[in-house]
Structures are given as structure tokens and as C-alpha cells.
Amino acid sequence: MSESVRPIHAQEYFTVSTDGEVTQIITFYYHDPEGYYRELAEEGRIGKELDKMVINMQSFLDEERIYINERRVRPEVVGADLSFLGSPEIVSAIFIIKFKGTIQKGINVYEDHYEPEITEYGYEIYWVFPLGWKILDVEMAGDHEIIGDGNILVVWAEEGTNTGGHERIMFYVP
């Protein structure tokens, strides 16, 4: 990635299925004033850059320690894409990630341990659990709100937020 490319925002979506499979979609938004990605696209080299980005993302995921009900799960990047958002100066990198844990009736816990950092940009995170499931407790950097029927979590944080290196969601499955 070019030195002039600067991250400006991120959004992350988690959907949880009743069998414990989690699909995570992360979109990073970048300001690319010198057209680094546009040039790669015009030269037909965007695929190689995307391959590097996938390897880099998988490396970050491999460093995290994610648990569902105290059993470690291993997230895997299963797809990725780059797109321009109405302007060659605004680029998004999208990663599709999957992992699966064992869910039980009653109380369940998702935990993620990672290297703490101070964010360079603001972000939102959305967790969507199946209808009937209830989010009971949340420990996560930034502010959060539980919406819907108690099964949707929205988290938001501003640039400069200390991520803390730990996330935890306790939820109930009927």
C-alpha cells in the first residue's frame, strides 16, 4: 500500500446463525489522493494487491484468540474485494471472514483477545443474532446499544479510541 493511502473509517458486520457459524464482513475505507489503487486497477495489478491484503488480514486474525464458550475458534478470510466509492480517491477494502463455535441452550459467551491499539479512524460494529436470542452483557471499546428484540448489538467508536485488547459478548439462547 502506498504511503499516501490513509484509512478514514471502518464498518464491521457479524451475523450469527443458529448452528454457531459466524459470518463477519469488514469494510475499510481509505482516502487515496494519489490514485494508488486506481493505477493498480488500470494496470491489471489489483488482484495481486488484494492477495497481499488477504494474507495480511489472515495474519492479523491468526494473532487474535477468539473463543465461543471457552473453545477457541479460528477465523478464516474466505473472500475479499476492492471497490471505488464514486471517486477514485475513496476506496473500500472488503473482507469476508467465517468462523464457527459450539452454541448451547442457555448462556453463551463470545470473547476476543487481541493486541490493543489506539484507532486511527472511527468505526461501527454490528452483531446480529437470530430472533429469540438475547444479548445480556457487552464489554467492548466505544459506545454500544442493544436494539431490535434484544438480538442486535451496535457499537461505535471515534478516532483515538483505545480498543483495550478484549471484547466479550454474553448472550442467551432459548
Secondary structure, DSSP 8 states (H G I E B T S, - for coil): --TT-EEEEEEEEEEE-TTSEEEEEEEEEEE-TT-HHHHHHHTT-HHHHHHHHHHHHHHHHHHSEEEETTEEE--EEEEEEEEE-SSTTEEEEEEEEEEE----SEEEEEEEE----B-SSEEEEEEE--TT-EEEEEE-SSEEEEETTTTEEEEEE-TT-B-TTEEEEEEEE-
